[in-house]
Amino acid sequence: MTEAGGDGRPSRSIMRRRRANVPGGRDGRFVVKVSADEAALLRARAQVANVSVQRLMVSRALSEQQGPSVDYETRRAAFTQACEMQNLIAALGTNMNQIARQANSEQRIPADFEPTMEAVRRALSRVMGAFEAAFGFEGKRE
């Protein structure tokens, strides 16, 4: 579901760059003094991540994961690629269902059907694990 309206652009909700509004607004304010070297480093890291210095500081401080930062374009490309992988695996599952339907009609299951199904399940599990690790959510079916 990476497209909004079929125009080829990612969904706005997934690609939102601003933080979501909160009821009552954000009244908290902090003033942080840094040296010139620290300010330059913060600006450089914010530019690499394609965010403001303020956003970088807040997101890093409030993040539960303290891994290296990933810039917006890299994250967007990874999400697009992960969605494509998930779609390919879904297509494999559809093909496996068609094979199963044919096997049921002929009352004969091909010898390699079960190992192939297990391979599809393992691949899907790896993709869902990658989604969770990269984007912080579990890909659960509803």
C-alpha positions in Angstrom: 0.0 0.0 0.0 2.7 2.4 -1.0 0.7 4.4 -3.4 -1.8 7.1 -2.8 -4.4 7.3 -5.6 -2.3 5.2 -8.0 0.0 8.2 -9.0 3.2 6.3 -8.0 3.9 8.5 -4.9 4.1 6.9 -1.4 1.1 7.3 0.9 1.1 10.6 2.8 0.5 8.9 6.1 3.6 6.7 5.7 5.8 9.4 4.4 4.7 12.2 6.7 7.7 14.3 7.6 6.1 16.5 10.3 5.3 15.1 13.7 1.6 14.4 14.3 -0.4 17.0 16.1 -1.3 16.3 19.8 -4.4 17.5 21.7 -3.6 20.7 23.5 -0.5 21.3 21.4 3.1 21.2 22.6 3.9 23.7 25.3 7.2 22.3 26.6 10.3 24.2 25.6 14.0 23.5 26.3 16.9 25.8 25.7 20.1 23.9 25.1 23.5 25.6 24.8 26.2 23.9 22.8 29.6 24.8 21.6 30.4 25.8 18.0 31.8 22.3 17.3 28.7 20.6 18.8 26.4 22.9 16.8 28.2 22.1 13.6 28.0 18.4 14.3 24.3 18.6 15.1 23.6 20.5 11.9 25.6 18.0 9.9 23.8 15.0 11.4 20.4 16.7 10.9 21.3 17.4 7.3 22.2 13.8 6.7 18.9 12.7 8.3 17.1 15.4 6.2 15.4 16.8 9.4 15.8 19.9 11.5 18.2 20.0 14.4 15.3 20.2 16.8 13.6 17.2 15.2 16.8 15.3 15.3 17.3 16.0 19.0 13.7 15.1 20.0 13.5 12.0 17.9 16.9 10.7 19.1 16.1 11.5 22.8 12.6 9.9 22.7 13.5 6.9 20.5 13.4 3.6 22.2 16.0 2.3 19.7 19.3 4.0 20.1 20.8 2.8 16.8 22.4 4.9 14.1 20.1 7.4 12.4 18.8 6.8 8.9 18.0 9.6 6.6 14.5 10.1 5.2 15.3 9.0 1.6 17.1 5.8 2.8 14.1 4.9 5.0 11.7 5.6 2.2 13.6 3.5 -0.2 13.8 0.7 2.3 10.1 0.8 3.0 9.3 0.7 -0.8 11.6 -2.2 -1.3 10.1 -4.1 1.7 6.6 -3.5 0.3 7.7 -4.9 -3.0 9.2 -8.0 -1.3 6.0 -8.5 0.6 3.9 -8.2 -2.6 6.2 -10.8 -4.3 5.7 -13.2 -1.4 1.9 -12.6 -1.5 2.0 -13.5 -5.2 3.9 -16.7 -4.4 1.2 -17.6 -1.9 -1.4 -17.0 -4.5 0.4 -19.3 -6.9 0.7 -21.9 -4.2 -3.0 -21.7 -3.5 -3.7 -22.3 -7.2 -1.4 -25.3 -7.2 -3.2 -26.6 -4.1 -6.6 -26.1 -5.8 -5.5 -28.1 -8.8 -4.0 -30.8 -6.6 -7.3 -31.1 -4.8 -9.3 -31.4 -8.0 -6.9 -34.1 -9.3 -6.7 -35.8 -5.8 -2.9 -35.8 -6.1 -0.4 -33.5 -4.3 2.9 -32.8 -6.0 5.9 -34.2 -4.0 7.6 -30.8 -3.8 4.5 -28.9 -2.7 5.0 -29.0 1.1 8.7 -28.0 1.1 7.8 -25.1 -1.2 5.1 -23.9 1.1 7.5 -24.0 4.0 10.0 -21.9 2.1 7.3 -19.3 1.4 6.4 -19.3 5.1 10.0 -18.8 6.1 10.5 -16.0 3.6 7.4 -14.2 4.8 8.5 -14.5 8.4 11.9 -12.9 7.5 10.2 -10.1 5.6 7.8 -9.4 8.5 10.8 -9.5 10.9 12.6 -7.0 8.8 9.5 -4.7 8.7 9.4 -4.8 12.5 13.1 -4.1 12.9 13.3 -1.3 10.3 10.0 0.4 11.0 9.1 -0.4 14.6 5.9 -2.3 14.1 4.7 -5.9 13.7 3.2 -6.8 10.4 0.2 -8.6 11.8 -2.8 -9.7 9.7 -6.1 -8.5 11.0 
